[in-house]
Amino acid sequence: SPLISKGVSRGDRTRRKHVSMKMLRFRSPSIRSLDQEVLCTIRLLDDSEISCSIQRDTKGQFLLDHVCNHYNLLEKDYFGIRYVDPEKQRHWLEPNKPVVKQMKSQQPYMMCFRVKFYPHEPMKIKEELTRYLLYLQLKRDIYHGRLLCPFAEAAYLGACIVQAELGDFDPEEHPSDYIRDFKLFPKQSLKLERKIMEIHKNELRGQCAALAELNMLQKAHALETYGVDPHPCKDFTGATAFLGFTATGFVVFQGNKRIHLLKWSDVNKLKFEGKTFYVIGIQKEKKLVLTFHTSTPAACKHLWKCGVENQAFYKCAKSSQIKTVSSSNIFFKGSRFRYSGKVSKEVIEASSKIQREPPEVHRTPLLLFQSPVRSQSNLVSLETPIAAGYKYPCHDPPQGSHRDFVCLHRVR
């Protein structure tokens, strides 16, 4: 035998064969596990659900594509899929990683399809379908208090929703209290309902659903909290604050007041260590370091990743300019992360080149109140952001509200 002639004994060959068989037996269960299907349920923006089965090595992009194919959606880069882990920490599903490796909860997996990057200029959205999905997200934001707005703006937004859902006011079909039958806000004052009714009757007549939705987007996108996904934390004094990221830059809110806006061009670095989050930038030609403390290290890392992704999406001119960033000043220490999608300018350019026949938009009607809850005050006001014992749907913590704004519980 050639092996024996090279000094390999028969005993060595037997041991090699035995080790080889052990490796095959070791690998075979993991090979079989790749064939096991995992059930995923994804809740859509209208609270309907779709399900699909995936393999254990299926990546997150597959699920996002699956939902977009369900909608026949081309302008999909504004959207993402988010989930919550067993510790109640929210995450965005990363497209380039296997779903199973990201999910820590038990099967079947439950996720939500949501707007991840709010378009800076809704008029540049090409297709009515995409605008409708953004409208659904903003309708959720209004109802759940993510979108803080003064009374007049709240009334106009509510009237746009009613016009989009009901069409023109008809005295024969709409009784004097018809607004109270709809879930525009969790708590609606009678004064707010009357103002919504007045605008619906007199200002929006003749607008089709698509135009009313577009007007709603135009009004909403001018508000300070448009696109803000609030992250609760404490500032260096121990006061509660909410951090967020928008197309303009990094924002900080205390109550209903925006106390910081740092434009993306002035943000040099985002980093975190443990439960401490740092924003390093320039303000009035001086170095600025903002420090915040989150409740857990996982919440801090999620905040950091959201910041990195938003900065890349809105600030970079091309996705080829995006670099891997480190959570620490020393690159080889801490966490590293890179946003892997298109940037805003590329998405807008791609939208302008869409030439297909517009897909049909299937609209979901408003849900009726089972038992309306009404406040007699001029503005809706609910509990503070971190309300003890409050259970919030769709995996999101509540946002606070203050008396000068129509503010409701938030959910995404």
C-alpha positions as CSV (number, residue, x, y, z in Angstrom):
1,S,0.0,0.0,0.0
2,P,1.3,3.5,-0.8
3,L,0.3,4.8,2.6
4,I,2.3,2.0,4.3
5,S,5.3,2.7,2.1
6,K,5.3,6.3,3.4
7,G,5.5,5.2,7.0
8,V,1.7,5.3,7.8
9,S,0.8,2.2,9.9
10,R,-2.4,0.2,9.6
11,G,-3.2,1.3,13.1
12,D,-2.9,5.0,12.1
13,R,-5.3,4.4,9.2
14,T,-7.8,2.8,11.5
15,R,-7.6,5.7,14.0
16,R,-8.0,8.2,11.1
17,K,-11.1,6.3,9.8
18,H,-12.5,6.3,13.4
19,V,-11.9,10.1,13.8
20,S,-13.5,10.7,10.4
21,M,-16.6,8.7,11.3
22,K,-16.9,10.7,14.6
23,M,-16.7,14.0,12.7
24,L,-19.5,12.8,10.4
25,R,-21.6,11.9,13.3
26,F,-20.9,15.3,15.0
27,R,-21.8,17.2,11.9
28,S,-24.9,15.4,10.9
29,P,-27.3,16.8,13.5
30,S,-26.3,20.4,12.5
31,I,-26.8,19.5,8.9
32,R,-30.2,18.1,9.6
33,S,-31.1,21.2,11.7
34,L,-30.5,23.4,8.6
35,D,-33.5,21.6,7.0
36,Q,-35.8,22.4,9.9
37,E,-38.3,25.1,9.1
38,V,-39.0,28.0,11.4
39,L,-42.3,29.8,11.4
40,C,-42.3,33.6,11.4
41,T,-45.3,35.8,11.8
42,I,-45.0,39.5,10.8
43,R,-47.5,42.1,11.9
44,L,-48.1,44.7,9.2
45,L,-48.9,48.4,9.6
46,D,-52.7,47.8,9.6
47,D,-52.3,45.1,12.3
48,S,-53.0,42.3,9.9
49,E,-50.5,39.5,9.9
50,I,-48.7,37.3,7.3
51,S,-46.7,34.2,8.1
52,C,-43.9,32.3,6.3
53,S,-41.5,29.5,7.1
54,I,-37.8,30.0,6.8
55,Q,-34.7,27.8,7.1
56,R,-32.3,28.2,10.0
57,D,-29.8,29.9,7.8
58,T,-32.2,32.3,6.2
59,K,-31.1,35.9,6.5
60,G,-33.2,38.9,7.5
61,Q,-33.3,40.4,4.0
62,F,-35.5,37.4,3.0
63,L,-38.3,38.4,5.4
64,L,-38.2,42.1,4.4
65,D,-38.4,41.0,0.7
66,H,-41.2,38.7,1.6
67,V,-43.3,41.5,3.1
68,C,-42.4,43.9,0.2
69,N,-43.5,41.3,-2.3
70,H,-46.8,40.9,-0.4
71,Y,-47.4,44.6,-0.9
72,N,-45.8,44.8,-4.4
73,L,-43.6,47.5,-2.9
74,L,-40.5,48.8,-4.7
75,E,-39.6,51.7,-2.5
76,K,-38.7,49.4,0.3
77,D,-35.6,51.0,1.7
78,Y,-37.5,53.2,4.1
79,F,-38.9,50.1,5.9
80,G,-37.6,47.5,8.3
81,I,-38.6,44.6,10.5
82,R,-38.3,44.9,14.2
83,Y,-38.7,42.5,17.0
84,V,-38.4,42.3,20.8
85,D,-36.2,39.9,22.8
86,P,-37.2,38.1,26.0
87,E,-35.8,41.0,28.0
88,K,-38.3,43.4,26.2
89,Q,-35.5,45.1,24.3
90,R,-36.4,46.1,20.8
91,H,-34.2,45.5,17.8
92,W,-34.2,46.0,14.1
93,L,-33.7,42.8,12.2
94,E,-30.3,42.9,10.4
95,P,-30.6,42.0,6.8
96,N,-27.2,40.3,6.4
97,K,-27.5,38.0,9.4
98,P,-29.5,34.8,9.8
99,V,-32.8,35.4,11.5
100,V,-32.4,32.5,13.9
101,K,-29.1,33.9,15.2
102,Q,-30.7,37.2,15.9
103,M,-33.9,36.0,17.6
104,K,-33.6,34.9,21.2
105,S,-37.3,34.3,21.8
106,Q,-39.0,31.0,21.4
107,Q,-40.6,30.0,18.2
108,P,-42.8,30.9,16.4
109,Y,-41.2,34.3,15.9
110,M,-43.3,37.4,16.0
111,M,-42.1,40.6,14.3
112,C,-43.5,43.9,13.1
113,F,-43.1,45.6,9.7
114,R,-42.5,49.3,10.3
115,V,-41.1,52.5,8.8
116,K,-37.4,52.6,9.8
117,F,-36.3,55.7,8.0
118,Y,-38.9,58.5,7.6
119,P,-38.6,60.2,4.2
120,H,-37.3,63.7,4.6
121,E,-39.5,65.0,1.8
122,P,-42.7,62.9,1.3
123,M,-43.3,64.6,-2.0
124,K,-40.3,62.8,-3.4
125,I,-41.9,59.4,-2.8
126,K,-42.8,58.1,-6.3
127,E,-45.6,55.7,-5.7
128,E,-49.0,56.1,-3.9
129,L,-48.5,52.7,-2.3
130,T,-45.4,53.9,-0.5
131,R,-47.1,57.0,0.6
132,Y,-50.0,55.0,1.9
133,L,-47.7,52.8,4.1
134,L,-46.1,55.9,5.5
135,Y,-49.5,57.3,6.2
136,L,-50.4,54.1,8.1
137,Q,-47.2,54.5,10.2
138,L,-48.0,58.2,10.9
139,K,-51.6,57.2,11.9
140,R,-50.1,54.8,14.4
141,D,-47.7,57.5,15.6
142,I,-50.5,60.0,16.1
143,Y,-52.7,57.5,18.0
144,H,-49.9,56.3,20.2
145,G,-48.2,59.6,21.0
146,R,-45.0,59.4,19.0
147,L,-46.0,62.5,17.0
148,L,-46.4,65.3,19.4
149,C,-48.5,68.2,18.0
150,P,-50.2,71.4,19.1
151,F,-54.0,71.5,19.0
152,A,-54.5,73.1,15.6
153,E,-52.1,70.6,13.9
154,A,-53.8,67.7,15.7
155,A,-57.2,68.8,14.4
156,Y,-55.9,69.1,10.9
157,L,-54.2,65.7,10.9
158,G,-57.3,64.1,12.4
159,A,-59.5,65.7,9.7
160,C,-57.1,64.4,6.9
161,I,-57.5,60.9,8.3
162,V,-61.3,61.2,8.4
163,Q,-61.3,62.5,4.8
164,A,-59.1,59.7,3.6
165,E,-61.2,57.1,5.4
166,L,-64.8,58.5,4.9
167,G,-64.6,60.9,1.9
168,D,-66.6,64.0,1.9
169,F,-68.9,64.9,4.8
170,D,-72.5,63.9,4.1
171,P,-75.1,65.1,6.6
172,E,-77.4,62.2,5.8
173,E,-74.7,59.6,6.6
174,H,-72.7,61.4,9.3
175,P,-74.5,62.3,12.6
176,S,-73.5,65.2,14.7
177,D,-71.1,63.1,16.8
178,Y,-69.6,60.9,14.0
179,I,-66.0,61.8,14.9
180,R,-66.3,60.1,18.3
181,D,-66.7,56.7,16.6
182,F,-63.2,56.6,15.3
183,K,-59.8,55.8,16.9
184,L,-58.0,59.0,16.0
185,F,-56.7,59.4,19.6
186,P,-57.0,57.3,22.7
187,K,-58.5,60.3,24.5
188,Q,-60.2,63.0,22.5
189,S,-61.7,66.2,24.0
190,L,-65.0,67.3,22.7
191,K,-63.4,70.5,21.5
192,L,-60.9,68.6,19.4
193,E,-63.6,66.4,17.9
194,R,-65.6,69.5,16.9
195,K,-62.5,71.1,15.3
196,I,-61.8,68.0,13.4
197,M,-65.4,67.9,12.2
198,E,-65.2,71.6,11.1
199,I,-62.1,71.1,9.0
200,H,-63.5,67.9,7.5
201,K,-66.7,69.6,6.5
202,N,-65.3,72.9,5.2
203,E,-61.6,72.6,4.1
204,L,-61.1,69.1,2.7
205,R,-64.2,68.5,0.6
206,G,-63.5,67.0,-2.7
207,Q,-60.2,65.4,-1.8
208,C,-59.7,61.8,-2.7
209,A,-58.1,59.4,-0.2
210,A,-54.6,59.7,-1.8
211,L,-54.7,63.5,-1.7
212,A,-55.9,63.6,1.9
213,E,-53.1,61.2,2.9
214,L,-50.5,63.3,1.1
215,N,-51.8,66.4,2.8
216,M,-51.5,64.6,6.1
217,L,-47.9,63.6,5.3
218,Q,-47.0,67.2,4.4
219,K,-48.3,68.6,7.6
220,A,-46.8,65.8,9.8
221,H,-43.3,66.0,8.3
222,A,-43.0,69.6,9.4
223,L,-43.5,68.7,13.1
224,E,-40.4,68.4,15.4
225,T,-41.1,64.8,16.3
226,Y,-41.7,63.5,12.8
227,G,-39.7,60.3,12.4
228,V,-38.4,60.4,16.0
229,D,-38.2,56.9,17.6
230,P,-37.8,58.0,21.3
231,H,-35.2,56.2,23.4
232,P,-35.8,56.9,27.1
233,C,-32.7,57.7,29.2
234,K,-31.3,60.0,31.9
235,D,-29.1,63.0,31.2
236,F,-26.0,63.9,33.3
237,T,-28.3,65.5,36.0
238,G,-30.4,62.4,36.3
239,A,-33.4,64.1,34.5
240,T,-35.5,61.9,32.1
241,A,-34.9,62.6,28.5
242,F,-35.8,61.1,25.1
243,L,-33.2,60.7,22.4
244,G,-34.0,60.4,18.7
245,F,-32.6,60.5,15.2
246,T,-34.2,62.3,12.3
247,A,-33.3,63.3,8.7
248,T,-31.9,66.5,10.2
249,G,-29.8,65.1,13.0
250,F,-29.7,64.0,16.6
251,V,-32.4,65.3,18.9
252,V,-33.1,65.4,22.6
253,F,-36.5,66.0,24.2
254,Q,-37.4,66.7,27.7
255,G,-41.1,66.6,28.1
256,N,-42.6,68.3,25.0
257,K,-39.6,70.5,24.5
258,R,-36.7,69.8,22.2
259,I,-33.6,70.9,24.0
260,H,-31.0,69.8,21.6
261,L,-30.7,69.5,17.8
262,L,-27.3,68.5,16.5
263,K,-27.2,68.4,12.7
264,W,-25.6,65.3,11.1
265,S,-22.9,67.5,9.7
266,D,-21.9,68.5,13.2
267,V,-21.9,65.0,14.7
268,N,-18.4,63.5,14.7
269,K,-18.9,60.3,16.6
270,L,-21.4,58.2,18.4
271,K,-20.2,55.7,21.0
272,F,-21.2,53.8,24.0
273,E,-19.7,52.0,27.0
274,G,-21.9,49.8,29.1
275,K,-25.0,51.9,29.8
276,T,-23.5,55.2,28.9
277,F,-24.1,56.8,25.4
278,Y,-21.9,59.6,24.1
279,V,-22.6,62.0,21.2
280,I,-19.4,63.9,20.2
281,G,-19.8,66.8,17.9
282,I,-19.3,70.5,17.2
283,Q,-21.5,73.3,18.3
284,K,-20.7,77.0,17.7
285,E,-17.2,75.9,16.6
286,K,-16.6,74.3,20.0
287,K,-16.3,70.6,20.8
288,L,-19.5,69.2,22.3
289,V,-19.8,66.0,24.3
290,L,-23.3,64.9,25.4
291,T,-23.6,62.1,27.8
292,F,-26.7,60.0,28.6
293,H,-27.4,56.9,30.6
294,T,-29.8,54.1,29.5
295,S,-31.5,51.5,31.7
296,T,-29.5,48.5,30.4
297,P,-26.4,47.9,28.2
298,A,-28.6,46.3,25.6
299,A,-30.7,49.4,25.4
300,C,-27.5,51.5,25.0
301,K,-26.2,49.3,22.2
302,H,-29.6,49.5,20.4
303,L,-29.5,53.3,20.7
304,W,-26.0,53.4,19.3
305,K,-26.8,51.1,16.4
306,C,-29.9,53.2,15.5
307,G,-27.8,56.3,15.6
308,V,-25.1,54.8,13.3
309,E,-27.7,53.7,10.8
310,N,-29.6,57.0,10.7
311,Q,-26.4,59.0,10.4
312,A,-25.3,56.8,7.4
313,F,-28.7,56.8,5.8
314,Y,-29.3,60.6,5.9
315,K,-25.7,61.9,5.8
316,C,-23.8,59.9,3.2
317,A,-24.1,60.7,-0.5
318,K,-23.4,57.1,-1.5
319,S,-23.6,53.7,0.2
320,S,-20.0,53.1,-0.9
321,Q,-18.9,55.9,1.6
322,I,-20.3,54.0,4.6
323,K,-17.6,52.7,6.9
324,T,-17.6,50.2,9.7
325,V,-17.6,52.1,13.0
326,S,-16.5,51.1,16.5
327,S,-18.4,51.9,19.7
328,S,-15.0,52.7,21.3
329,N,-12.3,55.2,20.6
330,I,-10.0,52.2,20.0
331,F,-11.2,50.5,16.8
332,F,-10.4,46.9,17.8
333,K,-12.2,47.3,21.2
334,G,-15.9,47.4,21.8
335,S,-18.6,46.7,19.2
336,R,-18.3,47.2,15.5
337,F,-21.2,47.8,13.2
338,R,-21.8,48.9,9.6
339,Y,-25.1,50.0,8.0
340,S,-25.5,47.8,4.9
341,G,-28.4,49.4,3.0
342,K,-28.9,52.2,0.5
343,V,-28.7,55.9,1.6
344,S,-31.4,58.5,1.3
345,K,-30.1,60.1,-1.9
346,E,-29.8,56.7,-3.6
347,V,-33.4,55.8,-2.6
348,I,-34.8,59.1,-4.0
349,E,-32.8,58.6,-7.2
350,A,-34.0,55.0,-7.6
351,S,-37.6,56.2,-7.0
352,S,-37.4,58.7,-9.8
353,K,-36.6,55.9,-12.2
354,I,-39.6,53.8,-11.4
355,Q,-41.7,53.5,-14.6
356,R,-44.1,50.6,-13.9
357,E,-47.9,50.9,-13.9
358,P,-48.7,51.9,-10.3
359,P,-49.9,49.0,-8.2
360,E,-53.4,49.0,-6.7
361,V,-53.6,50.2,-3.1
362,H,-55.8,48.2,-0.8
363,R,-56.8,50.5,2.0
364,T,-57.8,49.3,5.5
365,P,-60.7,51.2,7.1
366,L,-60.5,52.8,10.5
367,L,-61.4,50.8,13.5
368,L,-64.4,51.9,15.7
369,F,-64.2,52.5,19.4
370,Q,-65.9,49.9,21.5
371,S,-66.3,52.3,24.4
372,P,-65.1,55.9,23.7
373,V,-63.1,57.6,26.3
374,R,-63.4,61.3,26.3
375,S,-61.5,64.1,28.0
376,Q,-63.1,67.5,28.6
377,S,-59.8,69.3,28.6
378,N,-58.6,71.1,25.5
379,L,-55.6,68.9,25.0
380,V,-55.1,65.2,25.6
381,S,-52.6,64.4,28.4
382,L,-51.6,60.9,29.6
383,E,-49.0,59.6,32.0
384,T,-45.3,60.3,31.9
385,P,-42.9,58.3,29.5
386,I,-41.9,55.5,31.9
387,A,-45.2,54.7,33.5
388,A,-45.1,51.9,36.1
389,G,-47.2,49.0,35.2
390,Y,-48.2,50.2,31.7
391,K,-48.3,47.4,29.2
392,Y,-47.7,48.7,25.7
393,P,-48.5,46.8,22.5
394,C,-46.2,45.9,19.6
395,H,-43.1,45.8,21.7
396,D,-42.6,49.5,22.2
397,P,-42.3,51.5,25.5
398,P,-44.7,54.4,26.0
399,Q,-43.8,58.0,25.2
400,G,-44.7,60.7,27.6
401,S,-47.1,63.5,27.1
402,H,-47.4,67.1,28.4
403,R,-50.2,69.5,28.7
404,D,-49.3,71.8,25.7
405,F,-49.5,69.0,23.2
406,V,-52.0,66.4,22.0
407,C,-49.8,63.5,23.2
408,L,-50.8,59.9,23.3
409,H,-49.2,56.5,24.1
410,R,-46.6,55.6,21.5
411,V,-46.1,52.3,19.7
412,R,-44.3,51.2,16.7
